[in-house]
Amino acid sequence: MTTRTRTVRWMAGTALLSVTLCATVGTGQAADGPGLAQRVLAQPAEPRPKDCDANMLSLKICAAAEFRQADKALNTAYQAARKEMPDDKARALLLDAQRAWLKYRDAMCEWEGDGLYRDGSMSGLVILNCLTRVTTEQAKALDNAIKP
């Protein structure tokens, strides 16, 4: 088996943001270390531009801000679901499910970004939009699971 590393870079303000994507070729599983979303969230947050459609840079800065909001909503939904669990076993099952979902999200979004856009300028934007979309869907699923 070989490990393939790809770095997605985009300019944000004066900083060059980069996300290194590592995958073990042949297994479909991410290499050890922080997941894709965690590497994105580890990047410094840039001020949101007034016009998100002005250029590729503003699109990516806005997409990163939207993902950060989706991630906060997911964390809130997860904590609410955790509080609703009747016992430790149910909380452990929820934790296991959420950990598996995080791996799925990272793999799905890496796949979407790698698809037609490998190493292209659109790759980072596709990844960010995927992370936002899939994270928002999971937050809604957790909210719906605990509603009567």
C-alpha positions in Angstrom: 0.0 0.0 0.0 1.1 3.5 -0.7 0.2 6.8 0.9 -0.8 9.7 -1.4 -0.6 13.2 -0.1 -2.2 16.1 -1.8 -2.3 19.7 -0.6 -5.2 22.0 -1.5 -4.1 25.6 -1.3 -6.0 28.9 -1.6 -5.2 32.5 -0.7 -7.2 34.0 2.1 -6.4 37.6 2.8 -2.7 37.7 3.1 -2.3 34.1 4.3 -1.9 31.0 2.1 -4.3 28.5 3.5 -3.5 24.9 2.8 -5.1 21.6 3.7 -3.1 18.5 3.3 -5.1 15.6 2.3 -3.7 12.2 3.0 -5.2 8.9 2.0 -3.8 5.3 2.0 -4.3 4.3 -1.5 -6.1 1.0 -1.9 -8.0 1.1 1.5 -10.2 4.1 1.1 -9.4 5.1 4.6 -7.8 8.4 5.8 -4.3 8.2 7.1 -3.7 8.6 10.8 -3.9 12.1 12.1 -6.6 14.8 12.2 -9.4 14.4 9.8 -10.1 16.6 6.8 -12.6 18.9 8.6 -10.2 19.3 11.6 -7.4 20.4 9.3 -9.8 22.9 7.7 -10.9 24.2 11.1 -7.3 24.5 12.3 -6.8 27.2 9.6 -7.1 30.8 10.9 -10.5 32.3 10.3 -10.4 35.2 7.8 -12.8 38.2 8.0 -15.8 37.5 5.8 -15.8 39.7 2.7 -18.7 42.0 1.9 -19.2 40.3 -1.5 -18.9 36.5 -1.4 -19.2 36.3 -5.2 -16.5 38.8 -6.1 -13.8 36.2 -6.9 -12.5 32.7 -6.1 -10.8 34.0 -2.9 -13.9 35.5 -1.5 -15.9 32.4 -2.4 -13.5 30.2 -0.4 -13.4 32.6 2.6 -17.2 32.7 2.7 -17.4 28.9 2.3 -14.9 28.4 5.2 -17.0 30.7 7.3 -20.2 28.8 6.4 -18.5 25.5 7.4 -17.4 26.9 10.7 -21.1 27.9 11.4 -22.3 24.4 10.3 -19.7 22.8 12.6 -20.9 24.9 15.6 -24.5 23.8 14.8 -23.4 20.2 14.7 -21.6 20.4 18.0 -24.7 22.0 19.6 -27.0 19.3 18.1 -24.6 16.5 19.3 -24.5 17.9 22.8 -28.3 18.2 22.9 -28.7 14.6 21.6 -26.1 13.4 24.2 -28.1 15.0 27.0 -31.3 13.2 25.9 -29.7 9.7 26.0 -31.2 7.7 28.8 -27.9 6.0 30.0 -24.2 5.5 29.4 -24.8 2.7 26.9 -26.9 5.0 24.7 -24.3 7.8 25.0 -21.5 5.4 24.0 -23.6 4.2 21.0 -24.1 7.8 19.9 -20.4 8.6 20.3 -19.5 5.6 18.2 -22.0 6.6 15.5 -20.8 10.2 15.5 -17.1 9.1 15.2 -18.0 6.8 12.2 -20.0 9.7 10.7 -17.0 12.0 11.0 -14.9 9.6 9.0 -17.6 9.3 6.4 -17.9 13.1 6.1 -14.2 13.5 5.6 -14.0 10.7 3.0 -17.1 11.8 1.1 -15.8 15.4 0.9 -12.3 14.4 -0.1 -13.8 12.3 -2.8 -16.0 15.1 -4.1 -13.1 17.5 -4.2 -10.8 15.0 -5.8 -13.3 14.0 -8.5 -13.2 16.3 -11.4 -11.2 19.0 -9.6 -8.0 17.2 -8.6 -5.4 19.8 -7.7 -7.5 22.5 -9.5 -8.6 25.8 -8.1 -12.1 24.5 -7.6 -11.0 21.6 -5.4 -10.8 23.6 -2.2 -14.2 25.2 -2.8 -15.9 21.9 -3.6 -14.4 20.4 -0.4 -15.6 23.3 1.8 -19.1 23.3 0.3 -19.3 19.5 0.8 -18.2 19.8 4.4 -20.9 22.4 5.0 -23.6 20.5 3.3 -22.9 17.1 4.9 -22.4 18.7 8.4 -25.6 20.6 8.1 -27.5 17.4 7.2 -26.0 15.6 10.2 -26.9 18.4 12.6 -30.5 18.2 11.3 -30.5 14.4 11.6 -29.4 14.7 15.3 -32.0 17.3 16.0 -34.7 15.2 14.4 -33.7 12.1 16.3 -34.4 13.7 19.7 -37.5 15.6 18.8 -40.8 13.9 20.0 
